[in-house]
C-alpha cells in the first residue's frame, strides 16, 4: 500500500509543528551568546567579509542568523521558526532519499515515511533544533540530503537517457555539497557517503564510475581553502584553536574514548531517557582500560553484522553503515573539546530510522507486514511526547543547566553555567554556591574565578573580587573576560591607569566588542582625553551599538566639538 504524496508532506509538517510548538519562546543558550547575541558580524549585510572571517566553514549558518537579525532582531521566535522549517524540510528530503534507495522493496513507501517520521520526532533531535547555534548542524544536513537526492536523481535521469536533466541534477548536487561544507565541518563525510551509495545501492553489477564521484571529493577542498583565503594571523588562530580542541588528549585516547561514546549514543537511540546537555564522561587513558576492549568488540560485531546482512537485508545493513559513516567526522580519531554531544546524532539519526523501520517490515514479511505499521505509529507517538517534554528543558538557561546539574552532578561545567544563569537573574547566593561547587569539582577555570569575582563585587566586597580576578588571570592570562571585569572594578574605584591597561589587553584579545570600547571611552572622558574618547565612541557606533544621548551631550559640551 502506498501513501498519498500530499498526505505524507502534510503529516510530517503538522507533526513537526505540533511537537515543537512549545519551543518558539525558548531562550538563547551557551554559544548562542558569542555567535549571535553579541556577534556584530551578523548584524549587518554591509561587510560579508567579517561574517566570513568569524567562521568560514559555517558561513551559511552565520548568514542565516544575519537574516533572522535583519527580520526580527534578537526575537527568539524567528530563530526557532527558521530552524524548525529546516528540520521539517530535511525530514521530507529523508523521505525522498529512502524512497529512492528502497524502490525495489514492496514496503518502500511505508519504510520511507517512518524513517522520516523517526528522524523528525526522535527526542535526541531536540538539541540540534532548540540550540539555535546548532542550526549549523541542521543546514549541513539539509544540503547534505539535497546533494544525495539530486545525485541519485541524476543517475536515474542518465539511465533514462535524459542527459540534460541528469546534468542539471548533477550540477545542483555539487552546489548543495559545497553549501553543506560551508554550513558545518561534519559534512566532510558527504563524498564518502556518495561513494558508498554508488557502490552499495546504485551500481550493483555495473561498472563503478569514479568520474562521477571525484568532483565531490574536490569539494572538500572548500574547507581548507576557506581558511587559506584569510590572513596569516587568522590561520595561526585557527591552528591554535585546533590545538586547544584536543584538551590534552592524544589521537589514540580520543579514538578509544569514542568507542564508549558511540555505545552511549546507541543506547540513547534505542532508549532516549536521561538526556542531558552535559555528560559526566571522562577520557579513556589507554588501550588497556577495562572498558575499551568490550566497547570496541561490540562495535566490531555490529559492523560485521551489517556486512553479513547486506545481501539479504540490504536496507538494515545500509542503515547501520550510514550511522557509522556520518558519525565518524566527530566521533573517531580527530580530538574534539567535548567528548559527547547529542546534536552529533542529528544526521546519523537517518541510519537509525532506516534500520528500525526496515527491520520491522522485514520481520513482519508478507501478509503480516501490516503489523509493523501500528508498532511504528506507537513508537513515533512516544518519541513525539518525549520531544515535546524535552523542549521544556530548553526554556531558559536556568532550566537547561538545572537539569544538567541533576543529570550530571559531577560536571564542573554544569555548575558553572547554572551559576551564571543564577547570576544573570540576580540570585547571587545560589550563583556563588554553584561557582564554589564548580571550583571544588575542578579543574579550576578562569571563567569560574572571574564570575565569582563579579559576585563579590556586586556584594560590595571589592578585595575578594580583586583576589578572584587576579587568580583568574594567573590561571589563564589569555582569557579576556577577566581583564574586562577587573578593569570595571578599577574604573569604579577611580584607578584609571590600571583600568585602561586592562581594557587595552581585552581589546587586543577581542577587538570587536563595543562594550569594552564604551568602558575605555569612559576612562578617556575622566582623563579629559576627548580625542581618544571620541574615537572609542565612534568605534562603539561602528560595531552596531549606541551611546546614551546624555553621555554624548556631555562629551560634546566638554570637548567643544561634535566630531
N, C-alpha and C positions, 0 to 999 in steps of 0.2 A: 504493500500500500504506500502511495506517495502523498506527500503533504503539498497543499496548495502554496505556491511561492509567496503570494501576498500574505497568507496566513502566517507563514514561518517568520517573515520580517515583522509582522505586527506583534506576534507573540514575543519575539526577542526584544523589540523596542519597548513594549509595555512592561515586560518583566524587568528589564534594566531600570526603567523609570521608577517602577514600584519599589524595588529592593533598595535603591539608593535615594529614595525620596526624602529620607531623613538626614541626608549628608550635606545638603547645599549650604547650610549655615556653619558647618564645621570650620574651625579656625585654621590659621596658618600654623605650621609646625616646623621645628627643627631647622633644616636647611632652607625652608621657605623664606626665612628672615634675611639671610645674606644674599640669596639669589633672586628674591622677588621684592619683598617689602623694603629692604634697604639697598637695592641694586639700582643705581642711577642709569645704567646702560639699557634697561628695558623700559625706561620711562620716556623715551623719545625715539622716533624713527630717523632723526636727522643724522645720526652718526652710527651707522651699522657696524663700523669698524670696531667700536668699543664693545658692542654686543658680541661680535665675532671673537674679539680678543679675550673676553672673560672665560668662555668655554667653547672653543671652536668645534669640538666633536659633539656638542649639544646645542648648536646654533639654532636648529629648528625648534627645539623646546623653548629656548630663550625668546625667539621671535614670537612664539605663541603666547608667552607671558606678556610680551610687549603689546600684542593685540588686545589681550584682556585688560591691560592697564589703560590702553587708549580708549577702550569702550566703557570701562567702569571703575577705573582707579584701582583701589585695593579692596573693593567689594568682593568678598569670597564667593558669592553666588555664581558670578560669571566664570570664575576659575573652575569651580566644581562642575558647572554645567558643560563646559567645553571638554573637560576630562571625561565626563560620563558619555558624551557623544562619541568621543574617540573610542572608548571602551566598547560601546554597543556596536559601532561600525566595525571594529576589529572582530567582534564575535560573529558578525554577518560574513566577514571575509573567511573566518574559520569554517563556517557552514559551507561556503562555496569551495574552499580548498578540499575539505573532506569529501564533499560530493564528487569532486573531480577524481580524487585518488581512490575512492571506493566505488567507482562507477560499475565495476563488474559484480559487486555484491548485491544480492537480492534485497537487502535491507539498507541500501546506501542512503536513502533519504532520511530514514529514522536515525541511523548512526551519525550522519552529518548534523542533524538537528540537535540531538542530545549532546554531542561533543561541543557544539556551540553554546548550548544551554549550561553545561557544566562549566565551560570557560567563563561564561558571563556571570554565573551565580556563586561560584565557589568562594567561601569566605576568605581564603588566602589572597584573593584578588583585592581585598579591601584596602590593603596598604598602598598598592600602586594607584588606586582610584582616589582615595582620601588624602594621601600625602601629595600635595599639589606639585612639589618639585619633581616627584617621580612621574610626572607627565612625560618626562623623557623616556621612561620605560614604555608607556602607552604609545607614544608616537613611533618609537623604534619598532614596536610590534606591529603597529598598523601598516607602516611602509614595508616591513618585512613580509607580512602576509600578502600585501598587494603585489609585491615583487614575485612571490612564489606563484600566486594565482595567475598573474599575467604571463609568467614563464610557461606554465603548463598550457594555458590557452594558446600561446604562440606555437607550441609543439603540435597541439591539436589542429590549429589552422594550417600549419605546414603539411601535416598528414592529409588534410582535406584539399591540398593544392591551392589554398587561399594565401598566396605568397605575400601580397601587400598587407593583408590583415595580420599575418604572422609577424611580419617585420614591425608593424605598429605595436603589437603586444610586446614583442621582444624589447624594442627600444623603450617603451614605457616601463617594462620590468627593470631595466638598467637604471632608469631615472629614479624609480622607487627605491632601488637598492642603495643608491647614493644618498637619498633623503633619509633612509634608515640609518646609514653610517653617521650622518650628521645630527642624529637625534640622541643616540646613546651608543657607547662603545661595544656593548654586548651584541650588537648587530653584526659583529665580525664573523659570527658563525653562519651568516646567510649564504655565502658562496659554497661553503661545505655542505649546507643543507640542500642547496640546489644540485650539487654534485651527487649527494646521497639519493635525492628523489629521482634524478636521471638514471642512476644505477638500479635503485630499489623498485621504482614504480614505472617509470616511463619507458626505459629501454627494453626491459625484458630480454628477448633474444636478439635485439637489434644491436648494431654497432654503437659503441659508446663514443659520442661525438664531443671531443674536448673543445672544438672550436666554439660551440655554443656556451660553454661554461667559463672559458678563460677570461672573457671580459668582466665577469663578476668578481673574479679574484683580483683583477686590476683595480676594481672599485675600492677594494680595501685600502689602497694607497691614499685614498681621500683623507684618512685619519692622520698618518704621519705628514702628509703634505699640508694639511690644515695647520699643524703645529709649525711646520717649516716656513710657512708664509709669515710667521710672526718674527719679531726681532730676537736677537741673541739673548737678551736678558730674560725675555719671556720663556725661551727654550730652556734656559737654565732653571727658571722657576718650575717648569713642568718636570724637569729632571729631579729637582728636589722633592716635588710633590709625589712623584712615583716612588722615590726612595722612602718617603715618610709613610706611604701606604703599607709598607711591609711591617711596620711597628715591631721591628726586631726579629721577625720571623724569617727563616730561610725558606727557599722554594720547597725544599723537602718537607719541612714542618707544616707549611701551609697545605701542601698537597695531601699529606697524611691526615691532617685535621679535617679536610674536606670530605674524606671518606665517612667520618662520623656525621658531618653536617648533612651530606646527601641522604643518609639514612633517616636523619631527623626530618628532612623535607618529605621523604616518602611516608613517614608516619603521619605528618600533618596533612598530606594529601588524602590519605585514607581516613584519618580521624581528626578533622580540623577543630580540636579543642585546645584550650590553654594557649591560644595565640598571644603574642606579645610583640611589642616594638623593640624590645631589648631582651636578649637571651643571655643566661649565665653559661657562656661557652668558653672554655679555655683551650688553648692550643695544645696539640699532642707534641711532647718533647722529642720523641724519636720513634723509629720503626718498631722498637722493642716494647713500646707501650702496650699493655694488655688488650686494649680495645681495638687497636689498629688491625690486627690480623683478622679478627672477626668481621669488622665492617667491610674491609676490602674483599674478603672471601664472599660475603653475602652479595656485594655489588657485582662481583665476577659471575656469580651464579645467575643473577638477574640478566646480565648481558648475554651469558651463554644460553639462557632460556630463549632470549629474543632471537638469537641465531637459529636455534633449533626450530622455533615456531614459524620462521619466515615462509616456508613453502606452504604449509597447511593453514596457518592462521596469520596471514600476511599483515592485516591491519593491527592486530595485537602486537606483533613484532615491531611494526613501524612506530606505534605509539611509544614503546619502550626506548627505541633508538632516538626518536625525536626528543624525549625528555633529557637524555644524557647529552646529546649534541648541543642543544640550545642552552643547557646549564653550564657547559664547560667553560665559556669565557670568564665566568665569575666564580666557579666552584671547581677549580682544577689545580693548577700549579702557580698561577700568577697571584702573588701576595696582594691582599686587599686589606684595608684598615679594619673592616668589620668581617668577622668570620661567617656570619649568617644574617640574612635579611629575607623577610617573607616576599618582598616585591621581586626578588630574583626568580621567583617561581611563576611570574606572570606569563611569559612565553612558553616555558616548559609545561604549563597547565594544559596546553593543547594536546600534548602527548598523553597526559593522564586521561583526558577526556576521550581520546580515540581508543586508548587501551580499555577503559572501563566500558564504554558503550559497545564496542565491537566484541569484547569478551562475553558480555551478557547475551548478545544476539547469536554469537557462535555457540554458547552454552545451550540456549533455547532454540535449537535449529528446527527447520521445517514447520510443522503445524503448531509447535509450541512457541515459535518466535514471538508471537504477540504477548507472551508473558513477560518479556523483557521491558515492554513499554510501561506498564504500571509501576514496576520496580524503579525505573529511571525517573519517572514522574515524581514518585515519592522522594527519591534522592535529591532531585532538583528542588523540590519543595523544602526539604530540610536545609539544604545549602542556602536557599533564599532567606529563610528565617534566621539562620546563623549570621548571614551577611548583614541583614537589617539590624540585628542586635549589635554586631561588631562595629557598625558605623557610629554607634552612640559613644564608644570609647574614644573616638577621634573628635568629639565635640569641642574640646578645648585642650590647651596644653596641660592643665591640671588633671583632667580626666584621663588623658593619654598616659601621662607619666605616673599618676597614682596607680593605674592598672599595671604599669611596668614594674613598679616597686613591689606590688603584691605578687606578681608572677615571677619576678627575678629579684628576690630580696638581697642577693649578694652582688648586685650590679652597682658599681660606683656611679656610672653614667645615669642610671635611672634616678638615683637620689639627687644627683647634681641637677638634672633637668626638672625634677619635681620642685626642688628648692628654688630654681629660677622662676618657675610658674608661681609659686607662693610669693616670691619677692615682687613680681610684677603686679600681684594683687594687693600688695602692701601688708601681707601676713609675714612680718619679719621673724617672729619667733619660730614658726614652723619652717621657714626658709633656712634659718640658722641651724636648726636641728638636722635638716636634711644635708646641709653642707658639711656639718660635723660628721655625719654618717658616711658621706662620700669620701672624706679625708681619712676616716678610720678604715674604710674598706681598701683604699689605695688602688693603684699608685696615686700619690698626690699630684693634682694637675693645677697649673697656673690659673686656669679659669675659675676653679673652685675657690682658691685662695682670694682671687680678685673679687669675686662675687661676695664672699664673706666679708671682705674689707668694705665693700659698699654698704653692707648691712650695718656694720659698726659705725660707719659714717652717718647713716640715717638715724641711728640710735643715739647720736651725739657723743660718740667715743672715738675721736679722731686719732688718738695714739694707737689704739688697737687696729683701726682702719689702716693707718700708715704701716704698721708692722706686717699686716697681711699683704699689702701691696708690695712692700719690699721683698717679702718672702716669695711672692708670686713671680716677681722679676728675676730673683735668684734661681727659681725653679725653671723658668722658661723666659730668657731675656728677649726672645723674638715675638712674644705674644703682645700685640699692640694694645689690646683691651686694657691691660693693667696700666700702661702709660697714660691712657685716656682717663682712667679712674683716679690715678694718683695726681695727674695734672689738675683735675677738677678739685681735688682736695686742697692742693697747694693754692689754686686760684681762690677758693673760698677763704683760705687763711691769709690771703694777701701776699703770698710768696710768689711773685710774678715771674721772676727769673727761673725758678725751679719748675714752675708750671709751664713756662714757654719751652723749656728744654724737653719736658715730657711730651708736649703736643707736637713738637718738631719730630721727635722719634716716632710718634704714632702716625704722623702724616707720611713719613718716609716709608712706613710699612703699608699704610692704607691711604693712598693719595686721592681716593675718590669718595671720601666720607665727608659730607657737608657739615656734619655736626662738629667735627674736630676743627674745621676752619672757623666755624662760628665761635667756638671756645677760644681759639687763638686770637680772633679779632677782638674779643672782649679784653684780652691782655693788652694788645696794642692800644686799645682805647684808653685803658687805665694808665698806660705809659705815655699817652699823648702822641704816639707814633701813628698819626692819622693816615699817612700814605700807605703803610703796610696794613692798617686796619681796613681801608677801602679795598685793597687788593683781595683780602680774605672775604670781605663781604661780597664782592663780585664773584669770587670763586664759589661761594655758597649758592648764589643765584644761578651760576652756570651749571651747577650739579643738580638743579631741579628743586632746590629748597628756597624758602623765603625768609627774609629778615623782618622782625617785628617793626611795624611802622614807627612806633615811638622811639625805638633804638635808632632807626635811620634818621629821624628828625633831629635827635640829639647829636648824632655824628655830623650831620650837615651843618648844624649850628656851631658846634665846637671846632670843626675843621675849617669852616668858612668856605666849603666847596661842596658840590654835588657829584663830582667825578662823573 
